Amino acid sequence: MFISHLHSNKDVAKALVNILESAFEINQYDIRCTSVHPYRLKAGDRTSDRLRSEIFRAEAVLGILTPNTSSSSYVLFELGASWGREGTTLPLLANGSTSVDVPSPISNLHSLSLDDEDDCYQLLDDIASATTLTRRSADKKDLAEHINRLVAIAKQ
């Protein structure tokens, strides 16, 4: 899974990773999230080459979209690359973003709002359907706490 986001949105990305770790059996090679340890790039990696190959191999690309996402050429390229390979691309709205903030050509994809609890649970079901990740028989209270934290951060 590849999480595309602005580094200024690393709090949202970290909260999303926490949910994924709570809901699925995850090892450090299952996720690429460049601002969250241990899913960051290794020192010395050629950034553009590594990201390109990992987007190509990702079972799903999760795009965290905020009102200022369009300022990042990397996020736009990552989402465009995912769309171009016809892979699973999941636009995720946060920090007051709306469908207007979803860039073309993925603007016609249904998006979910990370500030909505029901959408967060749907996201987990959609990821389970789109990937080979194994659902963890997680403590429902623990998962609910992680989702509530993400919802609170995504509303900021």
Sequence and secondary structure as in RCSB ss.txt:
>XXXX:A:sequence
MFISHLHSNKDVAKALVNILESAFEINQYDIRCTSVHPYRLKAGDRTSDRLRSEIFRAEAVLGILTPNTSSSSYV
LFELGASWGREGTTLPLLANGSTSVDVPSPISNLHSLSLDDEDDCYQLLDDIASATTLTRRSADKKDLAEHINRL
VAIAKQ
>XXXX:A:secstr
 EEE  GGGHHHHHHHHHHHHHHB   TTS B TTSTTSS  TT  HHHHHHHHHHH SEEEEEE TTGGG HHH
HHHHHHHHHTT EEEEEE TT  GGGS TTGGGS  EETT HHHHHHHHHHHHHHS   B    HHHHHHHHHHH
HHHHT 
